[in-house]
Amino acid sequence: MTVPFDKAHISAVAEIERLCFSDPWSEKALSESLASPHSRFLVYLEGDSVVGYIGLYALSGEGSITNVATHPDYRRRGIGRALIEGAIAKGKTEGLEYITLEVRESNSPAISLYENCGFQVMGKRRNFYSNPREDAIIMNYFFDKDNKN
Ligand SMILES: CC(C)(COP(=O)(O)OP(=O)(O)OC[C@H]1O[C@@H](n2cnc3c(N)ncnc32)[C@H](O)[C@@H]1OP(=O)(O)O)[C@@H](O)C(=O)NCCC(=O)NCCS
């Protein structure tokens, strides 16, 4: 079940960050994201446990996905897809024009997930990532003008 990110989820999301990324967000950074009026983060709950999350900001018609991650023990069960679909549903409700994200060029599971959810490759940012240094692929999801898709 996908629900809005709440203070009670911070430590579990920070743990998922540590398990998934070489440069994880701290509890402080996650807590600050909650305070932003533009934050639309979601978590995926299995029972009472947080097993995935997505970082989404919405501002001036643009949605921006900062991260999506599923706990390593819960992958390939549709949780990543549910989180992306949750972000798209949120964007549609808010009348966004598009959602954009960056992804490491080598991250084929994530690129495949985004493509399956309707994102298109827009271009590249050279040396966008460090630890290790790598290019980012920019991908966008476009809502139609009537916001029906
Ligand atoms: C990318 C990630 C979020 C996918 O989460 P998930 O819950 O396993 O994804 P789902 O089960 O919903 O998979 C949906 C689709 O994504 C693609 N996908 C997911 N994992 C994949 C893998 N290991 N290899 C290839 N494609 C993959 C497939 O197209 C899959 O559809 P299918 O199962 O019908 O083939 C997860 O692998 C993860 O947390 N990775 C580490 C964090 C990360 O790199 N996040 C992206 C940062 S931009």
The ligand as a Tripos MOL2 file, in Angstrom:
@<TRIPOS>MOLECULE
LIG
   48    50     1     0     0
SMALL
NO_CHARGES

@<TRIPOS>ATOM
      1 C1         15.0150    0.1440   -9.2220 C.3       1 LIG1
      2 C2         14.1980   -0.4370   -8.0700 C.3       1 LIG1
      3 C3         13.5440    0.7080   -7.2950 C.3       1 LIG1
      4 C4         13.1080   -1.3600   -8.6350 C.3       1 LIG1
      5 O1         12.2870   -1.7450   -7.5520 O.3       1 LIG1
      6 P1         11.4100   -3.0930   -7.5660 P.3       1 LIG1
      7 O2         10.4250   -2.9670   -6.4440 O.co2     1 LIG1
      8 O3         12.2840   -4.2830   -7.5580 O.co2     1 LIG1
      9 O4         10.6920   -2.9540   -8.9960 O.3       1 LIG1
     10 P2          9.3870   -3.7270   -9.5240 P.3       1 LIG1
     11 O5          9.2990   -5.0990   -8.9140 O.co2     1 LIG1
     12 O6          8.2100   -2.8450   -9.3720 O.co2     1 LIG1
     13 O7          9.7680   -3.8630  -11.0800 O.3       1 LIG1
     14 C5          9.0940   -3.1240  -12.0640 C.3       1 LIG1
     15 C6          9.8650   -3.2030  -13.3620 C.3       1 LIG1
     16 O8         11.1670   -2.6190  -13.1990 O.3       1 LIG1
     17 C7         12.1200   -3.3340  -14.0050 C.3       1 LIG1
     18 N1         13.1090   -3.9670  -13.1300 N.ar      1 LIG1
     19 C8         13.1180   -3.9870  -11.7720 C.ar      1 LIG1
     20 N2         14.2140   -4.6370  -11.3130 N.ar      1 LIG1
     21 C9         14.9090   -5.0300  -12.4110 C.ar      1 LIG1
     22 C10        16.1380   -5.7290  -12.5940 C.ar      1 LIG1
     23 N3         16.8630   -6.1560  -11.5480 N.pl3     1 LIG1
     24 N4         16.5710   -5.9390  -13.8640 N.ar      1 LIG1
     25 C11        15.8530   -5.4990  -14.9320 C.ar      1 LIG1
     26 N5         14.6640   -4.8310  -14.8200 N.ar      1 LIG1
     27 C12        14.2150   -4.6050  -13.5800 C.ar      1 LIG1
     28 C13        11.3350   -4.3960  -14.7460 C.3       1 LIG1
     29 O9         10.9350   -3.8110  -15.9530 O.3       1 LIG1
     30 C14        10.1670   -4.6150  -13.7980 C.3       1 LIG1
     31 O10         9.0340   -5.1230  -14.4510 O.3       1 LIG1
     32 P3          8.7960   -6.7230  -14.4650 P.3       1 LIG1
     33 O11         8.9850   -7.2060  -13.0480 O.co2     1 LIG1
     34 O12         7.3970   -6.8350  -14.9610 O.co2     1 LIG1
     35 O13         9.8530   -7.2590  -15.3900 O.co2     1 LIG1
     36 C15        15.0970   -1.2930   -7.1170 C.3       1 LIG1
     37 O14        15.8710   -2.1970   -7.9050 O.3       1 LIG1
     38 C16        16.0110   -0.5050   -6.2310 C.2       1 LIG1
     39 O15        15.6380   -0.0880   -5.1310 O.2       1 LIG1
     40 N6         17.2650   -0.2760   -6.6680 N.am      1 LIG1
     41 C17        18.2580    0.4330   -5.8550 C.3       1 LIG1
     42 C18        17.9330    1.8910   -5.7470 C.3       1 LIG1
     43 C19        17.9830    2.5890   -7.1110 C.2       1 LIG1
     44 O16        18.9050    2.3770   -7.8930 O.2       1 LIG1
     45 N7         16.9770    3.4590   -7.3620 N.am      1 LIG1
     46 C20        16.9130    4.2680   -8.5500 C.3       1 LIG1
     47 C21        17.6420    5.5310   -8.3370 C.3       1 LIG1
     48 S1         17.3820    6.7230   -9.6240 S.3       1 LIG1
@<TRIPOS>BOND
     1     1     2 1
     2     2     3 1
     3     2     4 1
     4     2    36 1
     5     4     5 1
     6     5     6 1
     7     6     7 2
     8     6     8 1
     9     6     9 1
    10     9    10 1
    11    10    11 2
    12    10    12 1
    13    10    13 1
    14    13    14 1
    15    14    15 1
    16    15    16 1
    17    15    30 1
    18    16    17 1
    19    17    18 1
    20    17    28 1
    21    18    19 ar
    22    18    27 ar
    23    19    20 ar
    24    20    21 ar
    25    21    22 ar
    26    21    27 ar
    27    22    23 1
    28    22    24 ar
    29    24    25 ar
    30    25    26 ar
    31    26    27 ar
    32    28    29 1
    33    28    30 1
    34    30    31 1
    35    31    32 1
    36    32    33 2
    37    32    34 1
    38    32    35 1
    39    36    37 1
    40    36    38 1
    41    38    39 2
    42    38    40 1
    43    40    41 1
    44    41    42 1
    45    42    43 1
    46    43    44 2
    47    43    45 1
    48    45    46 1
    49    46    47 1
    50    47    48 1
@<TRIPOS>SUBSTRUCTURE
     1 LIG1         1 GROUP 0 **** ****
